[in-house]
Amino acid sequence: MNAVDASLHRNSTAADIRHDWTREEIRALFDLPFPELIFRAQSVHRLRFDPSKVQLSTLMSIKTGGCPEDCAYCPQSAHNDTGLKASKLVDVSEVMTAAQAAKDQGSTRFCMGAAWRSPKDRDMDDLCEIVEGVKAMGMETCMTLGMLTRDQAGRLKEAGLDYYNHNLDTSPEFYPQIISTRTWQDRLDTLEAVRDVGMSVCCGGIVGMGEAVDDRVGMVHALATLPSHPESVPINLLVQVEGTPLTGTGRVHPLDFVRTIAVARITMPTSMVRLSAGREDMSDELQALCFVAGANSIFSGERLLTTPNPGEDRDGALFARLGMSTDGAAGQR
């Protein structure tokens, strides 16, 4: 066993929290035989989490379409002709109704997304009222609104926002092929603003955009070497929407997607790894493998912003078949 393999084995079984992962080490994880990789990921997962529990989250679009960013994967971009009509920020009462319905159906986390480059200061009062209302229901709160200033992040934190989502999406090398209107550094600046005010970070990426394995390595490396690991790491499988530039991109092999989940779990052992977009097209067997690999949260409900998502009936049947529980928040041991 060489030095890289020895270090990799020690850290991937003891679940040491590291921020100095090298790309060589992460690539070596991706290249492990599948049974060995899953064993290491499950071993790390069990040290920190109850492997039989999964957190249910709900994601609501509170402002849909018309986004000026040109993200190649996004049906809400004004650059992409997907037939989606832009809307204004929804009323606070509508969000409260949706949050209560989500809680009644078992979700403990309510996430809200707005298709903006960044929120306007005039929107902040309504956004803070929304956060306060959802928080008062006893749910975890998360928002994704585009880029934030430190002052905006501070106001949301004071209102009770637990998490702010701002994904890196992919590796820094592949990123310019996916987005040109917002730089990689812009994303890091928003993450820094969120951290500066003491808010937790939700940050992950997307698999299946035509990236190479080395780009998945680069994405995980970027996340795992942040000064603090994101408390929440959503791993999305691209949903190809007609009218977006990525329509027709070759599909990623399901086992390669599971590998990404497993490597994220090993390198970020205390993070919630969220099985996010793309579940509508995943088999029960693929989702089960993702849970074994360390995923411990899903988005519940029939819509994920603007794309289809399995409904509660299908998810309930899956968890019953697996003997897994969605009670509580799948918290750390």
N, C-alpha and C positions, 0 to 999 in steps of 0.2 A: 504494500500500500504506500503510494507516494505521499508527500507532505500535504498536497491539496486534498487528496482523498481522506487522509487521516483527520485533518481539520474539519472537513465536511461531515464526516461520520460523527465526530464528537459533538459538533454543534447542531446537527440535524436530529440527534436522538435525545440530547439533554435539554433542548429547547432554550438554549442560551439566547438572551436578547442581544443581538449584534446590530451595529450600524456600519460595519466595515466590510460587508460582503463584497467580493470581487465578481466581476462578470465571469471570470473563469470558474469560480466556485458555483455560481448559479447555473452556468451552462452544464457543468458536471451533474448537477441535480436533474436538469431536464433530460440528460442522456442516460440516467440510471435505468436499469431494467424496470419495467412497470411495477412488478410486485414489490421490488425493493423500495422504489419511490413511495408507493402507497403505504407500505409498512412504516417508513420513517415519518411520513406526514401524519398518519393516524397516531403514532407514538407521541409526536409533539402535541397533537390536538388533545389527546387524553390528559396530558399533564396540566393543561390550562382550562379545558372545557369539559362539560358533560357531553359525551359523544352521541347520546340518545336524544338530545334536545336541539331544536331549531327555532330561532326567533322569527315570528311573522311580522313583516313590515308592510305598510301600504304607501304607495307613491301616487300623489295627485298632481295633475297639471293645473296650476293656478293662474297661468297666463300662457296661452297656446299660440304657436306660430309667429311668423314675421320676424324671426331673429336675424339680425344683420350679419352674423357670423357665417362662414362658408364651410362648416364642418361637413365633410363628404358623406358621413354616415347618417346625417340628421334630417328627418322629414320636416322639422320645424324651421329649417333655414330658409330665408327668403331667396336664397340663391338656387334652391332646389324646387323643381316643379312637381310637387306631390299632390296638389289639389287641396292642401290644408289651408283653411282660412285663418287669418290672424284674429285673435281675440284680445280683449282688455283683461286686466287683473280681475279675477272673480270677486264677488262680494264676500265679506268676512263671514256672513251667516251661512253661505253655501259651503265654505270650507269647514265650518263647525259641524254642519250636518254630515259631511263626508267623513270627518274624523271620528264622530260618534259612531257612525255605521261601521267604520273600520275597527274600532275598539270592540264593538259588540260582536264582531266576527272573529275576534281573537288577536288582532294586531296589537303589539305593544309599542310600536314605533310608527310615527306618521311623518312621511317625507313629502315635501312640496317643491315642485319645480316650475320655474318661470322662464320662458324663452326670451331672454334678454342678453345683450352683450354685458350689461351691468344695470343694476336698478337705479332709477332716478331718486334723488333725495325726496321728491314729492310722494314717492311710493312708500317711504319708510314707515310712516305712521300706520298705514294699513297693514304692512308686513309685520310690524311689532305687535299690533293688536291680534293678528292671526296667531302668532307664536304664543302670546300670552293665553289665548283661548284654548289652544290645543294642549299647552303645558298644564293648564288647570284641570284637564281631563285625566291627568296622571300618565300621559304617554311621553315617550322619548320624541324629541322634535328634531327634524333635519330639513334644511332648505338648500336648493341649488338655484342661484339667481344670476350666474355669470360672475364677472370680476367684482370684487369688493374693495372699497377703501378701508383703512383701519377704523375710521369713524363709523362707517356703516356696520362693520363687523362688531364694533363695540356696542352699538345700539341693539343689534340683534341678540348679542350675548346678554345684555341687561334685561331684555324682554323674556329671556329664558330659553333661547335656542341652544340645544345641546350639541348639534353637529352641523358643520357646513360641508356640503359636497362640492368638490371641484376636482374632476378627474384629470390625470395626466394623459389618458387615452392610450398612449403607445410609447415606443422608445423615442428619445430625442432625435435620433437619426431619421426615423420614419415619419415623425410628426409633420414636417413640412409638406409631405405628400397628402396629408389628410386635412390640414387647416392652414390657411394663409393669413387670416384676419386677426389672429391672436397668437402671440409668440409663446414659446415654451416658458420664457422668463416671466411673461404675464401671469401664467398659471402659478409659478412658484411664488410670485409676489402676493397673490391672493392667499395662498396657503400660509405664507408668513404673517399676513395681516390677521388671519383667523387665529393662528397660534399666539400672536402677540396679545390678544385680548383674553386668552385663556379658554377658548372654545375648542372642542374636539373636532378632529378632521376626518372627513369621509373622502377617500381618494383612491381610485383604482384605474381600470382601463378596459379596453375592448379587444377581444380576440376574434379573428376572422375577417380582417379588413384587407387581406392580401399581404400581410406582414410575414417576414421570415421568422424562424425560430429565434434567431439572434435578436430580433426586435422584441419578442416576448421576454427574452433574457434582459434586454435593456429596460423594458418597462418595469419588471420586478426589481431590477437593480436600482432604478431611480426611486422607487417607493421604499425599498428596504434600507436605503442609505440616507433617507431624510433624517434630520436631527432627532426627530421623534417619529416613530412609525405611526401611520394613520390608525386611529382606533377602529376605523371601519374601512374595509377594502372591497369594494364591489368589483367583481369580475363579470363582465358582460360578454355574451356571444352575439356578434353582429346580427341584427334583424335587417334583412335587405328589403328596403321599401322602394317600390317603383318610383322613379323620378329622382332618386339620389345617385350620385356618381358611382357608388359602390355596388349598385345593382348588377348582378352577374358575376361578382367576385367568386372565385373558387371557394367552396365550403371547406372549413377546417375539419380535420378528422376529430370525431368525438373524444378519442383517447388523448389527443393533443390538447384539447380543452381541459380535460381532467388533469393532465400534467401541470398546466398553468395554475390551477387551483391548489394542487399539492405543493408546488414550489412556493407559492404565496404563503401557504400555511407554515411551511418550514422556516422561511426567512423572516416572517412576521408573526411569531408564535402567540402573541397576546391580542392580536387584532381580530375583530369579527370579519370573517371572510364571507362576503355576501354573493350568493348565486343570483345574479340579477337578470338583465335582459336576455331573451332568447329561449326561455324555458318552454314557451309554447311549442317549439319544434323539437324539444328534447324528450327522449323516451324516459319512462320511469327508471329503467336500468341505468341510463346515463346520469340522471339526477342522483340516484342512489350512490353511484361511484363518486360523485362530487361531494356528497356528505361524508363518505368514508375518507376522502382526500382532505377533508378539513373545512368544507363550507358549513356554516352554521346559521345562516339567515337567508330567507327568500322574501320576495315581494309577493304579497297575496292580492287577489282581485283580478278581474277580467281585463283590465287595461293597465299598461305601464306607460304613463304619459299618453302617447298616441298609438302605441302598438299593442297587439293582443298579448294576453298573459293567461296562464291556466286559471280557471275559476276555483272557488273554495271547494267545490265538490270533488274535482280531480285531485287537488292537493290533499284534501282530507283522506281520500281513498289511498293515496300514495303513502302517507304517514301511518295510516292504520296497517297497511301491508308491511311496512318496514318496522312497525312496533316503536316508532319514534314519537316524541312528544313535542307539541308546540306551546306548551304552557311556559309562562315566564319568558325571560329574555336570553336563555342559553348562556347565562353569565359565566364569568371565569370562576374556576375552583378556588 
